Amino acid sequence: MKKYLNLFDFKQKVDYKTEILSGLTVALALVPEAIAFALIPGFSPLTGLYAAFILCLVTSILGGRPGMISGATGAVAVIFVGLILELKRNFPGIEPETILNYVFATVIIAGLLQIGAGLLRLGKFIRLVPHPVMFGFVNGLAIIIFMAQFPNFYEKESETLLSGSSMYIMLGLTLLTMLIIWGLPKLTKAVPSSLVAIVVVSAIVIGFGVDTLTVADTMREGESIKGGLPPLSIPQIPFTWQTFTIIFPYAAIVAGVGLIESLLTLNIIDEITETRGSGNKECVAQGTANILSGFLSGMGGCAMIGQSLINTSSGARARLSGITAAVMLLVFIMFGSSLIERLPMAALVGLMFMVAIGTFEWASFKTFGKMPKSDVVVMVLVTLITAITHNLAIAVLLGVVISALAYSWENAKRIRARKYVDEHGIKHYEIFGPLFFGSTTLFAEKFDIQNDPEEVIIDFAESRIADMSGIEALNKITERYKKAGKKIHLRHLSKDCIRLLGNAENIIDVNVLEDPTYKVVVDRVQKKNGVEAEDPWNLWGF
């Protein structure tokens, strides 16, 4: 437990003042977003606030990335809209309280799936996300954060754009907030500029009685953020197969979206802080937090890139800032609700505008004309899908698939064969480039079986067989030479390829000193303490 409570994860001195002030700023920024995300599926504000408190606290203590902030998020909230519609179709007339019980059960199952992903060390697969996808993800999120602030410039009742003095006041306070956040660090970094901006603008509004939109105005009539400690809520649902088939698909989506967003946020914070977090540890922490959230009346969630960037840009680097944010959020709920509800939304809108500007990868524009066209297409596509659909998981997965296909296409064209006949009349094929599913057709076209001499050598010293398609292509070539009555030798193959080739003992020249040793996809044998043991998860030789 000691390593989890260590505030000095990266062996650097903790600035307690910066951590505490950054945590306070994050807590203030968490309130309106937690409320807004809770209202998306029609939950009470406290459902979102409790989730924000639990996720922020647990992941700050147990997570793999100090300084990263988790809470209730829009990506997860949108999933519950689909779950609620599914429940209403299956159970007409279902009560809101019963719906919440199903939601809490879904969050708990999602947490279990996330812990399973962490224990199976699946967090490392985030390395498969290419850089153009990361650019697209970040840019899409920046656009989402920016666009999400626009509803604050509309009248709540009539849903019409603010006009006259109301609009001027809102714009003026928002610009003042942005100006303070931008300009204060040029004068002093003693306190986070975001916190100063919120305090100054709030003091102006409250002190002079300025009529403008406040946190209380974003909530429905009769609702409040005032509450106590998160109440224990064991989901009261029927434990039947029908229940499982309804909630499990949504739990899997919540788990997947939560992990993708959290691990990508972790990578972004890693780059900013020039340190390295633990993806697997973060998976376990996210899962633990969601399980507790389900049992303590929270709607679940994942990492929040906006609040994480607020935290790191304020100078926070340790776990203390996240713990402070969680504790202060609970204090607001229990004791400071009346004050927090009076905070002007203009201050929080200005803060989030600055976060969006800081989040957007402006350097990505410089890559146009320099990066391969496929990378530019992937980056733009992921940005658009993220911004339009708000479905981060689909955007990232689609980006990864397109990048993989583009990579495969390029590598498929790289396989070559240098051919010559030696003084003994033996024809040599020296293969260059990877042999995998994309290059098998070009590989087969390199050979002139009918016109080749009676003896042929295929040398793989400069090539590598990457998958079962490559093995099968090589098997077919050897069979065709055999049917033609010609002798073939294969050189410089790895041991795992030799085991998978038919009639290997008759056609392969084994040279222990020269033959490479690498694993293809089907070779799952690893050595532990000198004893061979099957590793069912090491499918790709990691």
N, C-alpha and C positions, 0 to 999 in steps of 0.2 A: 504493500500500500504506500510505502514511503515514496517510491518513484512517481506515483500518481499525484501526490501532494506537493511535489517539488516545484517551486515557483522559478527555479533556476535551470530550466530544461536545457538551455543552450549555454550554460556556464557563463552567463553574463550578469552583471549587477542589476538588480531590479530597482527601478525608480518608482518608489511607492506613491509619491505624489502624482506622477503621470499616470500610473496604473489606476489609481482611485478616481481621478478626475475624468480619465477616458471612460471608465466604467459608468460614471454618472451620466456622461454625454450619451453613451450607447443606450442606457436605460430610458432616457427621455425620448430617444429616437425609436425605441422598441414599442412604446405605448401606442401611437397611432397606427402603426403597421399591424401590430397584433390585433387591434380592434378591427381594422379594415379586412384583414384576412379571415377573421372569425365571421364577419358579416357576409362573406362571399357565399358560403353554403347555408347561411341563415342561423348560425350559432350565436349565443350571447357573447358580449365582449370578454367576460371573464374566462370563457373557454379558450380563447386565444391568448389571453394574458397569462393564465396558468401554464399553458404549453410553453410560452416564451420563457417564463421563470424556470420551469423544470429543465427544459432543454439547454438553456444558457448555463445553468448551474452545473448540471451533470457533465456536459461536454467540456466545460471549462476545467473541471477537476480531472476527468478521466480521458479526455480527448487526446488525439495525436498531434494537435496543432495549437499550441498556446497563442492566445491573441485572436483566435477565430471565434466568432459569435454565432450561436444557433438559436432558433426560435420558431414560432409559427410562420409559415411561408405561404405565398400565393400558389406556388407550384403544387404543394400538397393540398391546400384548401380546394383547388379546382377539382381534384380527384374525388373529393367527398360529395361534390355536386352530382357526379355520376352515380355514386353509391346511393345517395338519397333517392334519386329517380328510380333506381333499380329496386330499392326497398318498397317504394310506393307502388310500383307495378306488381310486385309479389304479394304485398300486404296492404291492400286498399284500406284507407282510414287509419293507418299506423300513427301512433301518437309521437309528438316531438321528443318526449323523454325516451321512448323506446328507440327512436332513430339514434339518439346520442349513445345509447348503450351499444348499438351495432358499430357506431363510429369508434368508440373506445376499444371495442374488441378488435376492430381492424387495425388500429394503431398498435395494439399489443402484439398481434401476429406479425405486423411489419417489423416491429422491433426485434422479434425473435429471428426473423429472416436476416436482418442486418447483422445481428450478433453472429449468426451462422456464417455469413459472408466474411466477417472479420476473422473468425476462428479458422476458416478454410484458407485464409490468407489471399482472398480474392481482391483485396484492395490494390494489389500490385498491377492489376489489369488496367488501371487508369493510365499506365504508361503507354497503352495502345492508342490513346487519344493524340492525334497529330497536332502540331502547333497551329496550323490554319483553323482547325476546329476550336482550339482554345481561343484564338482571336475572335472567331465568330461568336462563340459562347459569351465572351466578355462583352463584346460590342452589343449583342442582342440584349443582354441583361441591363446594360447601361441605358439602352433605349426604353426597356420596360420600366426601369426605375424613373426615368424622365417622364414618360407618358403617364405613369401612374399618379403623378402629381396634378395633372390637369383638372380632374374632377373638383379639386379644391377651389377652382376659379368659377364654379357654377353655383347658382342658387340651389339649395337643397330641396326646397319644396317644388319649385317650378322647373328645375333642371335647365334653366336658361343661364347664359353667360352673364357674369357680374357686369354691371355698368356703372357709370358715373363715379361718385366718390368711393363706393365699395371696391370697385376695380382698382382705382388709383391707390387706395390704402393697401390693398392686398399686394399689388405690384411693388409699391414703395417699400413695404416691410420685407418682402421677399428679396428684393435687390439689396437692401441694407444688410440682411443676414448674409447674403453671398459676398458682399463687399468686406464685411468683418472677417469672414472665414478666409477670404483671399488675402486681405491686407495685414491682419494682425501678426501672422508668422514672420512678416518682414520686419516687424518692430520688436517682437519678443515671442519666445516659445515657452515661456514659463508656465502658461496654462493653455489647454487645448482651445484653439480658436473657435471650434464648433460650440463648445460649452459657453464661451463668452458671448457668442452671437445669440444663442437661445436666451441667455439671461438678460442681455441688453434689450432685445426686441420684446421679450415678455414684460420687462420692467416698464417699457414705454407704453405698451398696450394696457397693462393692468393699472399702472400709475396714472395715466391720463384718460383712462376709461375709453379707449379707442374701440369703436364698434367694428369688429372684424371677426372672421371665422375662428372658432376655438376648437379644441379637442372634443369638448362636450357636444358641439354642433355636428360632429361626424357620427354620433351614435343615434340610435333610434329613440323615440320618445319613451321616457320612463326607465331607460337603461342607464347604468352607471358602472364605473370601473371599481367602485368600492366593494371590498370583499374581505375575507379572512384567509387563513391558511388553506391551501388546496384541499378540498374534501376527498376522502377516500371513496372511490366509485368502482365497485366490482361489477363488470357488465352483466346485467340480468337478461340473458338471451337464451333461447332454446339450443341445447347442444345437439343439433341434428345435422345430417348430411346436407340438407337444403341450406341451412345457415352457413355451413362451411363453403359450399359452392358459390354462395352469393358474395361473401366477404373476402374469401381468399384471393381471387383475382385482383381486387382493389388493394388488398394488403401487399401483394407482390408489386403492384405499380407504385404504391407509396414507398415501399422499401427501395425499389430501383431508382425512382426519381430522387428520393432523399440522398441515396449514396452517390449518385452521379453528381448532383449539385454540390454535395458536401466535399467530395474528393476533388472536383474541379476548383472549388473555392480554396481548398487546402493548397493546391498547386499554385494558384494565383498569389496567395499570401506567402507561400514559400519564396516565390520570385521577388516579392516586394521586400521581405525581411532578410533575404539571402541566407535562409536557414532551411532545414528540411524536417518536415513533419512525418508522422507515421500513418499511412493510409489504413492499414489493418487495425491499428489501435483506434482510429477515428470511427471505423465501421462498428466496432464493439461499443464505443461510447455513444454513438448515435442510436444504436439498438437499445442499449440500457436506458437512455433518456426517453425514448419513445414508449418503452414498456411502462416506465414509471408515469409518464404522461397519461397513458391510457387508464392507469389505476388511480390517477389523481385528477380526473376531470379535465384533462388537457386534450387538444385536438391533434397533437403530434406536430412534427415539422422536421427541419433539417438546418444546415448551415445557411446563413444569410450574408450574401456577398456585400450588400450595402452597409450593414452594421459592422461587418468585419473590416471593411475599408475605413469606416469612420474610426474604429478602434486603432487600427495600425497607423493611420495617418496622424492620429493624435499622439503617437509615440509608444503605444502599449506593445509589449513584446512577451509578457508573461501571463500566467493563468489568473493572476489577481484581478486584472481588469474585467474579465468575464464573470468571475465570482462576484465582484463589486456590482456589475450591471444587474446580475440576477437578484442579489440581495436588495438593491435599491428599487428594483421593479416590484418586489414583494412589499417593500415599505410604502411605495406609492399606492399599491392596491389596498393595503391595510390602514394606512394613516394619512396619506397625502392625496387621496383621490380628488378632493375639492380643489386643491391647488393645480394639480396636473390637468384637470378638465378645463382650467382657465387659460392654459398655454395657447398662444396664437398659432394656428396652423401655418401661417406665413413663415414663421421661424423654422418649422420643421420642413416645409416645402423648400425653402432656400437651402437648407442643409442637404436635403436629398438631391436637389439640382446639382449642387457642388460634388456630391458623391457620384452622380451620373457622369458629370464632366470628367472627374478624375478616373472613373472606371473605364471609360471608353479608350480603346487602344488607338490613339490618333496616329501612332507610328505605322499602323496597318495600311494607311493610305500610301505610304512610301514604298510598300511592297508591290504595288501595282506596276507591272512592267519589269519587275526584278524577279519575282517568284514565278514558278511554273504556272501556266494558265489553269491547270487543274486545281492547284492550291488556292488561287484567287477565287475560282468558282466555288470551292468548298467553303471558304471563309465567308463569302457574300451569302451563300445559300443558308448556312447555319445561322448567320445574323438575322436574315429575313424570317426564317422559320421560328427562331426563338422569339423575335419581336412580335410576329403576327399571331402565332398560336399559343405562346407562353408555355409550350410543351418542351421543356428543356431536354428531357430524356430522348424524345423522338428526334429533335434537332441534332443532338450530339451523336446518337447512334447512326442517323442518316449520314452525317458528316464523316464518321469513321468508316462506314461502308463504302462511300464514294471514294474516299482517300485510299482505302485498301484496293479497290478495283483499279484506280488509276495507277497505283504502285505496281500491281500485278501486271497490268497492261504494258507498262514501261519495261519491267523486268523480263516479260515474256519475249521481248524483241532483242534481248541482250545475249541469248544463247548462241554461241558460234562454234564452229568446228574447223580446226586446221588439219588438212589432210596431206599425207605424203606416203610414198612407197619406199621402204628401205632397200639396202643392197641384197637382202635375202628374199625380196619379193613380197614382204609382209606389208599390208596397208595399215597405216596408223590414223586414228581419229583422235585428236587432242581436243577435248571439250572445254569450252570456256563459258562461264555464266551459270546461273542456277537452273536446275531441272526441277520444275514443279508443275502444277496443274495447268498453268497458263502457257508454258513453253513446250509442252509435250508434242504438239503438232509440228512446230518448227524443228524440234529435235529429231523426230522421225524422218523429216524431209532431208536431213543431212546425209543419209546413208544411201549408197548405190549398191544394194545387195546383189543384184543380178550380175553386175559387171565387176564387182570386187574380186580380188584373188582368193585363193583357197584358205588363207589365214589372215585374220583381222584382229587388230588390237584397239580397244577403246580406252583411252586414258582420261581419268577424272581428277587428275592432280590439280587442275585449275577450275574445277566445277564442284558442285555440291547437289546431292539429291535431297530435296527439302520435304517431300511428302509422299503419300502412297501413290498418287498419280504418276510421280516420277519413277517410282519403283515399277509400277505396272508398265509404263512406257519402255523401260529398259528390259523388262521381261519379254515384251512383245518383239523387240529387236533381236534378242538372243534366240527366240523361237523361230523367227524368220530366217536367221542365218543357219540354224540347225536344219530346217526344212530344205534349205538350199544346199545342204551337205558341206557346209563350210565351217571351219574352226574359228572360234572367237575367244579372245582373252579380254577380261575387264581388269583394269589396274586402278590402284589408289582409291578403292571404295572403303567406306567405313564398315566396321564390324556389324553394325545393326543392319546395314544394307545387304551385307553378305547373307545374314540369316534369313532375310526376307525374299531373296532371289531364288527362283527355282533352278535346280541343277548347278548350284553355285560352286560345288567342289570341282566340277569339271571345266569351268570356264574362267574362274577368277585366279589371277596370280596374286597371292597374298604376300605382302612385304610388311612385316610388323614394324620395321623402323620407319617406313615412309607412309603407310596408310593412315589416313586421318581417323580421329575418333570424335564423332559428333552424333547426336541423337536425332532421329526422325520422329515424326508424330506418334508412331505406334510403339516406340520403344519406351516402356515405362519402368525399366529396372534401374534402381539406384542402389548404391552401397551404403550401408549403415554399419559402422564399426566392423568393416571387413566382411559383412554378410550381405548377400544380395536380397533385397526386399522390394516388393512391388509398391510403386507409388502411384495410385490412381489419379492423383490431382496434377502430377507433373506432365501434363499432356504435351506441353510445348517446350520441354527441356529447360524450364526456368530454374 
